[in-house]
Amino acid sequence: MPMQKPSNRDQVTLALIQMSVSADAKANLANAIKRIGEAAAKGAQIVCLPELFRSLYFCQEEDASNFSLAEAIPGETTAALSRAARKSGVVIIAGVFEKRARGLYHNSAVVIDADGRLLGTYRKMHIPDDPHFYEKFYFAPGDLGFKAYKTRYGTIGILICWDQWYPEAARLTALRGAQILFYPTAIGSLPGEERAAKEMRAAWETIQRSHGIANGVFVAAVNRVGAEGEMDFWGSSFVSGPFGEVIAKAGPSRDEILIAKCDLGKIDSTRHDWPFLRDRRIDAYDGIASRFLDKED
Amino acid sequence: MPMQKPSNRDQVTLALIQMSVSADAKANLANAIKRIGEAAAKGAQIVCLPELFRSLYFCQEEDASNFSLAEAIPGETTAALSRAARKSGVVIIAGVFEKRARGLYHNSAVVIDADGRLLGTYRKMHIPDDPHFYEKFYFAPGDLGFKAYKTRYGTIGILICWDQWYPEAARLTALRGAQILFYPTAIGSLPGEERAAKEMRAAWETIQRSHGIANGVFVAAVNRVGAEGEMDFWGSSFVSGPFGEVIAKAGPSRDEILIAKCDLGKIDSTRHDWPFLRDRRIDAYDGIASRFLDKED
Protein backbone atom coordinates (compact mmCIF):
# COMPACT_ATOMS: atom_id res chain seq x y z
CA MET A 1 0.00 0.00 0.00
CA PRO A 2 1.22 3.53 -0.74
CA MET A 3 2.26 5.50 2.28
CA GLN A 4 -0.41 7.80 3.55
CA LYS A 5 0.50 11.46 3.36
CA PRO A 6 0.22 12.93 6.84
CA SER A 7 -3.28 14.30 7.17
CA ASN A 8 -2.99 17.97 7.85
CA ARG A 9 -6.66 18.71 7.54
CA ASP A 10 -6.66 20.95 10.61
CA GLN A 11 -4.16 23.36 9.05
CA VAL A 12 -5.71 25.92 6.73
CA THR A 13 -4.29 29.09 5.25
CA LEU A 14 -6.65 32.00 4.62
CA ALA A 15 -6.16 35.05 2.44
CA LEU A 16 -8.28 38.16 2.85
CA ILE A 17 -8.16 40.39 -0.22
CA GLN A 18 -8.40 43.89 1.20
CA MET A 19 -8.89 46.00 -1.92
CA SER A 20 -9.99 49.34 -3.26
CA VAL A 21 -12.39 49.36 -6.18
CA SER A 22 -13.15 51.69 -9.07
CA ALA A 23 -16.24 52.42 -11.15
CA ASP A 24 -14.99 49.86 -13.71
CA ALA A 25 -16.67 46.54 -12.87
CA LYS A 26 -14.52 44.59 -15.33
CA ALA A 27 -11.31 46.03 -13.91
CA ASN A 28 -12.45 45.23 -10.36
CA LEU A 29 -13.07 41.61 -11.33
CA ALA A 30 -9.74 41.36 -13.14
CA ASN A 31 -7.97 42.88 -10.15
CA ALA A 32 -9.68 40.45 -7.78
CA ILE A 33 -8.72 37.46 -9.92
CA LYS A 34 -5.12 38.64 -10.14
CA ARG A 35 -4.97 38.91 -6.37
CA ILE A 36 -6.55 35.50 -5.90
CA GLY A 37 -3.68 34.11 -7.98
CA GLU A 38 -1.16 35.97 -5.85
CA ALA A 39 -2.81 34.69 -2.67
CA ALA A 40 -2.73 31.12 -3.96
CA ALA A 41 0.96 31.54 -4.77
CA LYS A 42 1.46 32.50 -1.14
CA GLY A 43 -0.17 29.26 -0.03
CA ALA A 44 -3.73 30.44 0.55
CA GLN A 45 -6.40 27.75 0.48
CA ILE A 46 -9.48 29.86 1.23
CA VAL A 47 -9.61 33.35 -0.26
CA CYS A 48 -12.22 35.95 0.68
CA LEU A 49 -13.08 39.14 -1.25
CA PRO A 50 -14.95 42.10 0.26
CA GLU A 51 -18.69 42.75 0.08
CA LEU A 52 -19.96 43.93 -3.34
CA PHE A 53 -16.37 44.04 -4.62
CA ARG A 54 -17.35 44.53 -8.28
CA SER A 55 -18.56 48.12 -7.85
CA LEU A 56 -18.17 51.28 -5.89
CA TYR A 57 -20.31 51.22 -2.74
CA PHE A 58 -23.35 52.58 -4.57
CA CYS A 59 -25.57 52.47 -1.47
CA GLN A 60 -24.27 55.90 -0.50
CA GLU A 61 -27.27 57.22 -2.41
CA GLU A 62 -30.67 55.94 -3.51
CA ASP A 63 -30.54 55.78 -7.30
CA ALA A 64 -32.52 53.18 -9.23
CA SER A 65 -30.01 53.23 -12.07
CA ASN A 66 -27.65 51.30 -9.77
CA PHE A 67 -29.83 48.21 -10.11
CA SER A 68 -28.12 47.76 -13.48
CA LEU A 69 -25.01 46.72 -11.52
CA ALA A 70 -26.74 43.56 -10.32
CA GLU A 71 -26.39 40.15 -11.93
CA ALA A 72 -27.73 36.64 -11.58
CA ILE A 73 -26.16 33.86 -9.53
CA PRO A 74 -24.71 31.94 -11.29
CA GLY A 75 -23.60 34.68 -13.64
CA GLU A 76 -20.60 36.49 -15.01
CA THR A 77 -18.88 36.95 -11.66
CA THR A 78 -19.39 33.41 -10.40
CA ALA A 79 -18.27 31.97 -13.76
CA ALA A 80 -15.04 33.95 -13.69
CA LEU A 81 -14.39 33.11 -10.04
CA SER A 82 -15.13 29.43 -10.63
CA ARG A 83 -12.42 29.38 -13.28
CA ALA A 84 -10.04 31.13 -10.89
CA ALA A 85 -10.86 28.70 -8.07
CA ARG A 86 -10.30 25.67 -10.30
CA LYS A 87 -7.12 27.10 -11.76
CA SER A 88 -5.55 27.86 -8.37
CA GLY A 89 -7.24 25.10 -6.37
CA VAL A 90 -8.58 27.54 -3.80
CA VAL A 91 -11.94 28.10 -2.17
CA ILE A 92 -13.31 31.58 -2.97
CA ILE A 93 -15.85 33.67 -1.05
CA ALA A 94 -17.06 36.78 -2.83
CA GLY A 95 -19.75 39.40 -2.47
CA VAL A 96 -22.24 39.61 -5.34
CA PHE A 97 -25.03 42.13 -5.98
CA GLU A 98 -27.62 39.50 -6.82
CA LYS A 99 -30.50 40.04 -9.23
CA ARG A 100 -32.92 37.31 -8.23
CA ALA A 101 -35.87 38.42 -10.34
CA ARG A 102 -36.97 41.59 -12.05
CA GLY A 103 -37.11 44.17 -9.25
CA LEU A 104 -35.87 41.76 -6.56
CA TYR A 105 -32.28 42.10 -5.39
CA HIS A 106 -30.08 40.80 -2.58
CA ASN A 107 -26.73 41.68 -1.08
CA SER A 108 -25.25 38.21 -1.41
CA ALA A 109 -22.01 36.31 -1.18
CA VAL A 110 -21.14 33.06 -2.88
CA VAL A 111 -18.82 30.28 -1.85
CA ILE A 112 -17.02 28.43 -4.63
CA ASP A 113 -15.17 25.24 -3.79
CA ALA A 114 -11.59 24.57 -4.82
CA ASP A 115 -12.79 22.53 -7.83
CA GLY A 116 -14.71 25.52 -9.16
CA ARG A 117 -18.15 24.29 -8.10
CA LEU A 118 -20.59 26.90 -6.76
CA LEU A 119 -21.25 25.48 -3.29
CA GLY A 120 -23.85 27.98 -2.17
CA THR A 121 -25.12 31.49 -1.80
CA TYR A 122 -25.65 33.47 1.39
CA ARG A 123 -28.06 36.39 1.25
CA LYS A 124 -27.36 39.11 3.80
CA MET A 125 -29.94 38.75 6.54
CA HIS A 126 -29.54 42.05 8.43
CA ILE A 127 -29.93 45.06 6.14
CA PRO A 128 -28.76 48.46 7.43
CA ASP A 129 -30.17 51.84 6.61
CA ASP A 130 -28.18 54.81 7.81
CA PRO A 131 -26.99 57.98 6.13
CA HIS A 132 -24.67 56.85 3.29
CA PHE A 133 -25.64 53.20 3.86
CA TYR A 134 -29.07 53.13 2.20
CA GLU A 135 -29.18 49.40 1.79
CA LYS A 136 -32.87 48.95 2.55
CA PHE A 137 -33.58 50.76 -0.74
CA TYR A 138 -31.62 48.20 -2.75
CA PHE A 139 -31.75 44.84 -1.02
CA ALA A 140 -34.52 42.55 0.12
CA PRO A 141 -33.56 40.86 3.41
CA GLY A 142 -32.10 37.40 2.92
CA ASP A 143 -34.44 34.41 3.10
CA LEU A 144 -31.93 31.56 3.15
CA GLY A 145 -31.07 31.79 6.84
CA PHE A 146 -27.70 31.10 8.41
CA LYS A 147 -25.71 28.28 6.90
CA ALA A 148 -22.41 26.45 6.89
CA TYR A 149 -20.63 25.16 3.79
CA LYS A 150 -18.33 22.14 3.66
CA THR A 151 -15.44 23.19 1.48
CA ARG A 152 -12.33 21.23 0.61
CA TYR A 153 -10.42 23.08 3.32
CA GLY A 154 -12.93 23.32 6.14
CA THR A 155 -16.52 24.04 7.06
CA ILE A 156 -17.13 27.75 6.87
CA GLY A 157 -19.90 30.29 7.36
CA ILE A 158 -20.53 33.55 5.54
CA LEU A 159 -22.11 36.63 7.06
CA ILE A 160 -22.04 40.08 5.50
CA CYS A 161 -21.13 43.42 7.09
CA TRP A 162 -24.14 44.59 9.20
CA ASP A 163 -24.66 40.94 10.21
CA GLN A 164 -21.48 41.32 12.22
CA TRP A 165 -23.28 43.22 14.96
CA TYR A 166 -25.68 40.34 15.66
CA PRO A 167 -24.57 37.56 18.02
CA GLU A 168 -27.54 35.49 16.84
CA ALA A 169 -26.16 35.35 13.31
CA ALA A 170 -22.76 34.13 14.47
CA ARG A 171 -24.29 31.63 16.89
CA LEU A 172 -26.64 30.07 14.35
CA THR A 173 -23.86 29.80 11.78
CA ALA A 174 -21.54 28.17 14.32
CA LEU A 175 -24.30 25.78 15.42
CA ARG A 176 -24.50 24.70 11.76
CA GLY A 177 -20.90 23.58 12.13
CA ALA A 178 -18.96 26.53 10.72
CA GLN A 179 -15.39 26.64 12.02
CA ILE A 180 -14.47 29.92 10.38
CA LEU A 181 -16.89 32.84 10.07
CA PHE A 182 -16.15 35.06 7.07
CA TYR A 183 -17.45 38.63 7.09
CA PRO A 184 -17.13 40.32 3.67
CA THR A 185 -17.58 43.97 4.57
CA ALA A 186 -17.77 47.55 3.30
CA ILE A 187 -17.49 49.84 6.29
CA GLY A 188 -16.01 53.30 6.56
CA SER A 189 -16.47 56.73 8.01
CA LEU A 190 -17.44 60.20 6.82
CA PRO A 191 -15.60 63.52 7.20
CA GLY A 192 -15.85 64.92 10.70
CA GLU A 193 -16.38 61.46 12.15
CA GLU A 194 -12.68 60.79 12.78
CA ARG A 195 -13.02 60.50 16.54
CA ALA A 196 -16.18 58.44 16.39
CA ALA A 197 -14.60 56.37 13.62
CA LYS A 198 -11.83 55.29 15.96
CA GLU A 199 -14.37 54.12 18.54
CA MET A 200 -16.50 52.54 15.83
CA ARG A 201 -13.56 50.61 14.43
CA ALA A 202 -12.67 49.40 17.92
CA ALA A 203 -16.25 48.29 18.51
CA TRP A 204 -16.35 46.66 15.07
CA GLU A 205 -13.30 44.58 15.90
CA THR A 206 -14.45 43.84 19.46
CA ILE A 207 -17.85 42.47 18.51
CA GLN A 208 -16.48 40.24 15.78
CA ARG A 209 -13.74 38.86 18.02
CA SER A 210 -16.46 38.23 20.61
CA HIS A 211 -18.32 35.98 18.16
CA GLY A 212 -15.15 33.92 17.93
CA ILE A 213 -14.98 33.69 21.72
CA ALA A 214 -18.65 32.87 22.30
CA ASN A 215 -18.57 30.10 19.72
CA GLY A 216 -14.96 28.95 19.83
CA VAL A 217 -14.40 29.60 16.12
CA PHE A 218 -12.12 31.60 13.85
CA VAL A 219 -13.35 34.92 12.46
CA ALA A 220 -12.15 36.54 9.22
CA ALA A 221 -13.34 40.07 8.45
CA VAL A 222 -12.52 41.49 5.00
CA ASN A 223 -13.08 45.18 4.38
CA ARG A 224 -12.47 47.40 1.37
CA VAL A 225 -10.14 50.43 1.48
CA GLY A 226 -9.97 53.79 -0.21
CA ALA A 227 -12.09 56.88 -0.57
CA GLU A 228 -15.37 56.74 -2.49
CA GLY A 229 -17.03 60.13 -2.56
CA GLU A 230 -17.01 61.30 1.03
CA MET A 231 -16.70 57.82 2.46
CA ASP A 232 -13.33 56.58 3.65
CA PHE A 233 -13.32 52.78 3.94
CA TRP A 234 -11.14 51.82 6.87
CA GLY A 235 -9.63 48.48 5.82
CA SER A 236 -8.28 46.89 9.03
CA SER A 237 -9.25 43.42 7.84
CA PHE A 238 -8.31 40.79 10.41
CA VAL A 239 -8.41 37.17 11.43
CA SER A 240 -8.98 36.13 15.05
CA GLY A 241 -8.85 32.76 16.76
CA PRO A 242 -11.25 30.92 19.05
CA PHE A 243 -9.88 32.76 22.11
CA GLY A 244 -10.64 36.03 20.31
CA GLU A 245 -6.93 36.62 19.82
CA VAL A 246 -5.98 38.56 16.68
CA ILE A 247 -3.83 36.34 14.45
CA ALA A 248 -3.31 38.74 11.54
CA LYS A 249 -4.38 42.29 10.81
CA ALA A 250 -4.15 44.56 7.77
CA GLY A 251 -3.57 48.30 7.78
CA PRO A 252 -6.31 50.93 7.50
CA SER A 253 -5.67 52.38 4.09
CA ARG A 254 -3.98 50.32 1.40
CA ASP A 255 -4.61 47.28 -0.77
CA GLU A 256 -3.25 44.22 0.97
CA ILE A 257 -3.41 40.45 0.85
CA LEU A 258 -3.67 39.34 4.47
CA ILE A 259 -2.47 35.78 4.99
CA ALA A 260 -3.37 33.86 8.16
CA LYS A 261 -2.55 30.27 9.05
CA CYS A 262 -5.24 28.69 11.20
CA ASP A 263 -5.06 25.47 13.16
CA LEU A 264 -8.64 24.25 13.34
CA GLY A 265 -7.57 21.85 16.08
CA LYS A 266 -7.52 24.89 18.36
CA ILE A 267 -11.32 24.81 18.18
CA ASP A 268 -11.30 21.52 20.07
CA SER A 269 -8.80 22.65 22.68
CA THR A 270 -10.50 25.99 23.24
CA ARG A 271 -13.93 24.38 23.57
CA HIS A 272 -12.44 21.87 26.00
CA ASP A 273 -11.09 24.65 28.19
CA TRP A 274 -14.25 26.72 27.82
CA PRO A 275 -17.15 24.37 27.18
CA PHE A 276 -19.68 27.10 26.45
CA LEU A 277 -21.65 24.98 24.00
CA ARG A 278 -22.21 22.38 26.72
CA ASP A 279 -23.91 24.79 29.09
CA ARG A 280 -26.21 26.78 26.81
CA ARG A 281 -29.68 27.13 28.40
CA ILE A 282 -31.61 26.18 25.28
CA ASP A 283 -34.71 25.76 27.43
CA ALA A 284 -34.61 29.46 28.30
CA TYR A 285 -33.81 31.34 25.09
CA ASP A 286 -37.26 31.53 23.52
CA GLY A 287 -37.63 35.27 24.01
CA ILE A 288 -34.76 35.84 21.56
CA ALA A 289 -37.34 35.69 18.78
CA SER A 290 -39.18 38.70 20.21
CA ARG A 291 -38.64 42.28 19.11
CA PHE A 292 -38.63 43.48 22.74
CA LEU A 293 -39.83 41.92 25.97
CA ASP A 294 -41.81 44.85 27.31
CA LYS A 295 -45.12 43.08 27.75
CA GLU A 296 -45.91 41.57 31.12
CA ASP A 297 -45.84 37.81 31.08
CA MET B 1 -45.42 75.73 43.74
CA PRO B 2 -41.96 74.70 44.85
CA MET B 3 -39.36 74.79 42.16
CA GLN B 4 -38.75 71.44 40.60
CA LYS B 5 -35.26 70.12 41.13
CA PRO B 6 -33.70 69.54 37.71
CA SER B 7 -34.40 65.95 36.77
CA ASN B 8 -31.09 64.24 36.23
CA ARG B 9 -32.50 60.79 35.89
CA ASP B 10 -30.12 59.84 33.09
CA GLN B 11 -27.05 60.40 35.28
CA VAL B 12 -26.19 57.49 37.52
CA THR B 13 -23.07 56.74 39.51
CA LEU B 14 -22.04 53.12 39.97
CA ALA B 15 -19.66 51.61 42.49
CA LEU B 16 -18.15 48.18 42.02
CA ILE B 17 -16.79 46.74 45.26
CA GLN B 18 -13.77 44.72 44.16
CA MET B 19 -12.85 42.85 47.33
CA SER B 20 -10.93 39.95 48.75
CA VAL B 21 -12.70 37.68 51.20
CA SER B 22 -11.72 35.48 54.11
CA ALA B 23 -13.13 32.34 55.67
CA ASP B 24 -15.01 34.55 58.16
CA ALA B 25 -18.50 35.10 56.72
CA LYS B 26 -19.38 37.73 59.35
CA ALA B 27 -16.23 39.69 58.62
CA ASN B 28 -16.88 39.55 54.88
CA LEU B 29 -20.37 40.96 55.39
CA ALA B 30 -19.10 43.68 57.72
CA ASN B 31 -16.37 44.58 55.25
CA ALA B 32 -18.88 44.74 52.40
CA ILE B 33 -21.20 47.00 54.39
CA LYS B 34 -18.33 49.28 55.33
CA ARG B 35 -17.37 49.60 51.68
CA ILE B 36 -20.95 50.24 50.64
CA GLY B 37 -20.92 53.19 53.05
CA GLU B 38 -17.66 54.44 51.57
CA ALA B 39 -19.04 54.08 48.06
CA ALA B 40 -22.17 56.03 49.00
CA ALA B 41 -19.99 58.77 50.47
CA LYS B 42 -18.28 58.99 47.09
CA GLY B 43 -21.62 59.56 45.41
CA ALA B 44 -22.47 56.02 44.34
CA GLN B 45 -26.15 55.30 43.70
CA ILE B 46 -25.93 51.66 42.62
CA VAL B 47 -23.39 49.46 44.38
CA CYS B 48 -22.47 45.95 43.26
CA LEU B 49 -20.65 43.29 45.28
CA PRO B 50 -18.95 40.22 43.76
CA GLU B 51 -20.45 36.76 43.34
CA LEU B 52 -20.77 34.72 46.58
CA PHE B 53 -18.96 37.49 48.46
CA ARG B 54 -19.72 36.06 51.93
CA SER B 55 -17.34 33.13 51.63
CA LEU B 56 -14.19 31.86 50.05
CA TYR B 57 -14.83 30.43 46.60
CA PHE B 58 -15.68 27.00 48.00
CA CYS B 59 -16.41 25.53 44.54
CA GLN B 60 -12.70 24.77 44.14
CA GLU B 61 -13.59 21.38 45.60
CA GLU B 62 -16.63 19.18 45.95
CA ASP B 63 -17.37 19.02 49.67
CA ALA B 64 -20.91 18.65 50.96
CA SER B 65 -20.01 20.43 54.20
CA ASN B 66 -19.94 23.65 52.20
CA PHE B 67 -23.71 23.55 51.86
CA SER B 68 -23.77 24.90 55.41
CA LEU B 69 -22.61 28.22 53.95
CA ALA B 70 -25.94 28.67 52.17
CA GLU B 71 -28.84 30.73 53.48
CA ALA B 72 -32.39 31.59 52.58
CA ILE B 73 -33.48 34.64 50.60
CA PRO B 74 -34.60 36.74 52.39
CA GLY B 75 -32.15 35.90 55.15
CA GLU B 76 -29.30 37.26 57.19
CA THR B 77 -27.40 38.72 54.24
CA THR B 78 -30.38 40.40 52.61
CA ALA B 79 -31.56 41.80 55.96
CA ALA B 80 -28.17 43.37 56.65
CA LEU B 81 -27.87 44.72 53.10
CA SER B 82 -31.41 46.11 53.20
CA ARG B 83 -30.46 48.12 56.27
CA ALA B 84 -27.31 49.33 54.50
CA ALA B 85 -29.26 50.28 51.37
CA ARG B 86 -31.86 52.21 53.38
CA LYS B 87 -29.23 53.91 55.50
CA SER B 88 -27.17 55.10 52.53
CA GLY B 89 -29.99 55.44 50.01
CA VAL B 90 -28.25 53.20 47.48
CA VAL B 91 -29.30 50.28 45.34
CA ILE B 92 -27.31 47.13 46.21
CA ILE B 93 -26.62 44.07 44.08
CA ALA B 94 -25.01 41.17 45.90
CA GLY B 95 -24.24 37.52 45.34
CA VAL B 96 -25.89 35.06 47.74
CA PHE B 97 -25.44 31.30 48.09
CA GLU B 98 -29.13 30.55 48.21
CA LYS B 99 -30.66 27.64 50.11
CA ARG B 100 -34.04 27.28 48.45
CA ALA B 101 -35.09 24.02 50.10
CA ARG B 102 -33.34 21.16 51.87
CA GLY B 103 -30.80 19.89 49.35
CA LEU B 104 -31.66 22.52 46.70
CA TYR B 105 -29.25 25.40 46.23
CA HIS B 106 -28.65 28.21 43.75
CA ASN B 107 -25.86 30.61 42.94
CA SER B 108 -27.98 33.74 43.20
CA ALA B 109 -27.77 37.50 43.36
CA VAL B 110 -30.28 39.87 44.89
CA VAL B 111 -31.15 43.43 44.02
CA ILE B 112 -32.19 45.68 46.89
CA ASP B 113 -33.70 49.06 46.09
CA ALA B 114 -32.50 52.28 47.67
CA ASP B 115 -35.36 52.14 50.21
CA GLY B 116 -34.15 48.76 51.46
CA ARG B 117 -36.83 46.73 49.71
CA LEU B 118 -35.77 43.39 48.20
CA LEU B 119 -36.67 43.94 44.55
CA GLY B 120 -35.80 40.53 43.24
CA THR B 121 -33.52 37.56 42.96
CA TYR B 122 -31.61 36.32 39.95
CA ARG B 123 -30.53 32.69 39.93
CA LYS B 124 -27.45 31.99 37.81
CA MET B 125 -28.66 30.32 34.65
CA HIS B 126 -25.40 29.00 33.18
CA ILE B 127 -23.51 26.78 35.63
CA PRO B 128 -19.85 25.98 34.90
CA ASP B 129 -17.97 22.85 35.75
CA ASP B 130 -14.25 22.95 35.21
CA PRO B 131 -11.27 22.00 37.36
CA HIS B 132 -11.47 24.29 40.45
CA PHE B 133 -14.91 25.56 39.37
CA TYR B 134 -17.09 22.61 40.38
CA GLU B 135 -20.31 24.56 40.42
CA LYS B 136 -22.52 21.84 38.99
CA PHE B 137 -21.99 19.95 42.25
CA TYR B 138 -23.40 22.78 44.33
CA PHE B 139 -25.94 24.72 42.30
CA ALA B 140 -29.11 23.82 40.46
CA PRO B 141 -29.42 25.87 37.27
CA GLY B 142 -31.57 28.95 37.68
CA ASP B 143 -35.25 28.72 36.82
CA LEU B 144 -36.25 32.37 36.94
CA GLY B 145 -34.96 33.32 33.50
CA PHE B 146 -33.42 36.61 32.48
CA LYS B 147 -34.96 39.69 34.04
CA ALA B 148 -34.69 43.43 34.47
CA TYR B 149 -35.33 45.32 37.69
CA LYS B 150 -36.62 48.88 37.93
CA THR B 151 -34.60 50.47 40.68
CA ARG B 152 -34.69 54.05 41.91
CA TYR B 153 -31.66 54.85 39.76
CA GLY B 154 -32.31 52.92 36.57
CA THR B 155 -33.49 49.65 35.12
CA ILE B 156 -30.79 47.05 35.54
CA GLY B 157 -30.10 43.41 34.81
CA ILE B 158 -28.08 40.88 36.78
CA LEU B 159 -26.11 38.01 35.31
CA ILE B 160 -23.50 36.01 37.18
CA CYS B 161 -19.96 35.03 36.09
CA TRP B 162 -20.25 32.11 33.61
CA ASP B 163 -23.37 33.82 32.19
CA GLN B 164 -20.99 36.43 30.80
CA TRP B 165 -19.91 34.12 27.98
CA TYR B 166 -23.45 33.81 26.61
CA PRO B 167 -24.72 36.51 24.23
CA GLU B 168 -28.23 35.11 24.66
CA ALA B 169 -28.24 36.00 28.36
CA ALA B 170 -27.21 39.58 27.70
CA ARG B 171 -29.65 39.94 24.82
CA LEU B 172 -32.66 38.64 26.75
CA THR B 173 -31.84 40.84 29.74
CA ALA B 174 -31.50 43.90 27.50
CA LEU B 175 -34.76 43.06 25.73
CA ARG B 176 -36.40 43.15 29.16
CA GLY B 177 -35.32 46.78 29.34
CA ALA B 178 -32.10 46.60 31.33
CA GLN B 179 -29.87 49.61 30.70
CA ILE B 180 -26.96 48.37 32.78
CA LEU B 181 -25.89 44.72 32.92
CA PHE B 182 -24.19 43.81 36.20
CA TYR B 183 -21.94 40.75 36.30
CA PRO B 184 -20.97 39.75 39.87
CA THR B 185 -18.06 37.41 39.25
CA ALA B 186 -15.43 35.14 40.79
CA ILE B 187 -12.86 34.38 38.13
CA GLY B 188 -9.17 33.70 38.44
CA SER B 189 -6.34 31.54 37.27
CA LEU B 190 -4.20 28.71 38.58
CA PRO B 191 -0.42 28.40 38.85
CA GLY B 192 1.22 27.74 35.51
CA GLU B 193 -1.65 29.38 33.68
CA GLU B 194 -0.11 32.86 33.64
CA ARG B 195 0.12 33.09 29.86
CA ALA B 196 -3.30 31.63 29.28
CA ALA B 197 -4.64 33.83 32.07
CA LYS B 198 -3.63 36.94 30.16
CA GLU B 199 -5.50 35.73 27.08
CA MET B 200 -8.44 34.61 29.22
CA ARG B 201 -8.68 37.99 30.91
CA ALA B 202 -8.58 39.71 27.52
CA ALA B 203 -11.33 37.43 26.22
CA TRP B 204 -13.33 37.95 29.43
CA GLU B 205 -13.25 41.70 28.96
CA THR B 206 -13.86 41.50 25.20
CA ILE B 207 -16.97 39.37 25.40
CA GLN B 208 -18.57 41.49 28.11
CA ARG B 209 -17.83 44.72 26.26
CA SER B 210 -19.36 43.09 23.20
CA HIS B 211 -22.65 42.57 25.05
CA GLY B 212 -22.69 46.31 25.63
CA ILE B 213 -22.10 46.93 21.92
CA ALA B 214 -24.65 44.41 20.64
CA ASN B 215 -27.35 45.78 22.92
CA GLY B 216 -26.35 49.42 23.34
CA VAL B 217 -26.17 49.16 27.13
CA PHE B 218 -23.69 49.70 29.95
CA VAL B 219 -21.85 46.72 31.40
CA ALA B 220 -20.45 46.49 34.94
CA ALA B 221 -18.31 43.47 35.82
CA VAL B 222 -17.31 43.02 39.47
CA ASN B 223 -14.68 40.44 40.33
CA ARG B 224 -13.04 39.41 43.59
CA VAL B 225 -9.28 39.66 44.19
CA GLY B 226 -6.70 37.77 46.18
CA ALA B 227 -5.37 34.26 46.45
CA GLU B 228 -7.58 31.45 47.76
CA GLY B 229 -5.71 28.17 47.84
CA GLU B 230 -4.08 27.89 44.43
CA MET B 231 -6.55 30.23 42.75
CA ASP B 232 -5.53 33.80 42.06
CA PHE B 233 -8.61 35.95 41.43
CA TRP B 234 -7.71 38.56 38.86
CA GLY B 235 -9.83 41.59 39.82
CA SER B 236 -9.86 43.89 36.78
CA SER B 237 -13.46 44.92 37.45
CA PHE B 238 -14.66 47.39 34.85
CA VAL B 239 -17.53 49.44 33.50
CA SER B 240 -18.05 49.88 29.75
CA GLY B 241 -20.45 52.03 27.79
CA PRO B 242 -22.88 51.30 24.95
CA PHE B 243 -20.08 51.68 22.37
CA GLY B 244 -18.10 49.07 24.29
CA GLU B 245 -15.71 51.76 25.49
CA VAL B 246 -14.16 51.15 28.91
CA ILE B 247 -15.22 53.95 31.28
CA ALA B 248 -13.48 52.76 34.43
CA LYS B 249 -11.25 49.85 35.31
CA ALA B 250 -9.78 48.48 38.53
CA GLY B 251 -6.39 46.85 38.97
CA PRO B 252 -5.75 43.11 39.01
CA SER B 253 -4.81 42.51 42.60
CA ARG B 254 -6.07 44.81 45.33
CA ASP B 255 -9.29 45.78 47.06
CA GLU B 256 -10.79 48.74 45.32
CA ILE B 257 -13.99 50.71 45.04
CA LEU B 258 -14.41 51.47 41.36
CA ILE B 259 -16.61 54.49 40.70
CA ALA B 260 -18.13 55.12 37.27
CA LYS B 261 -20.48 57.89 36.20
CA CYS B 262 -22.85 56.75 33.49
CA ASP B 263 -25.07 58.89 31.28
CA LEU B 264 -27.96 56.62 30.36
CA GLY B 265 -28.88 59.11 27.63
CA LYS B 266 -25.95 57.66 25.70
CA ILE B 267 -28.08 54.57 25.21
CA ASP B 268 -30.47 56.59 23.04
CA SER B 269 -27.72 58.28 21.04
CA THR B 270 -25.80 55.05 20.50
CA ARG B 271 -28.89 53.16 19.42
CA HIS B 272 -29.74 56.02 17.06
CA ASP B 273 -26.32 55.79 15.42
CA TRP B 274 -26.37 52.00 15.42
CA PRO B 275 -30.00 50.84 15.30
CA PHE B 276 -29.23 47.17 15.84
CA LEU B 277 -32.47 46.51 17.70
CA ARG B 278 -34.45 47.76 14.69
CA ASP B 279 -32.95 45.23 12.29
CA ARG B 280 -32.94 42.01 14.31
CA ARG B 281 -34.23 39.10 12.18
CA ILE B 282 -36.61 37.75 14.80
CA ASP B 283 -38.24 35.61 12.11
CA ALA B 284 -34.98 33.72 11.62
CA TYR B 285 -33.58 33.04 15.09
CA ASP B 286 -35.54 29.93 16.04
CA GLY B 287 -32.57 27.58 15.84
CA ILE B 288 -31.00 29.39 18.81
CA ALA B 289 -32.99 27.10 21.06
CA SER B 290 -31.25 24.03 19.63
CA ARG B 291 -28.19 22.37 21.13
CA PHE B 292 -26.56 22.05 17.70
CA LEU B 293 -27.92 22.24 14.17
CA ASP B 294 -26.33 19.12 12.79
CA LYS B 295 -29.50 17.39 11.63
CA GLU B 296 -30.59 17.92 8.05
CA ASP B 297 -33.67 20.07 7.76
Interface residues (C-beta under 8 A of the other chain):
Chain A: M125 H126 I127 P128 D130 P141 G145 F146 W162 W165 Y166 P167 E168 A169 R171 L172 L175 R176 G177 A196 E199 M200 A202 A203 T206 I207 R209 S210 H211 I213 A214 F243 G244 E245 D273 W274 P275 F276 L277 D279 R280 R281 I282 D283 A284 Y285 D286 G287 I288 A289 S290 R291 F292 L293 D294
Chain B: M125 H126 I127 P128 D130 P141 G145 F146 W162 W165 Y166 P167 E168 A169 R171 L172 L175 R176 G177 A196 E199 M200 A202 A203 T206 I207 R209 S210 H211 I213 A214 F243 G244 E245 D273 W274 P275 F276 L277 D279 R280 R281 I282 D283 A284 Y285 D286 G287 I288 A289 S290 R291 F292 L293 D294
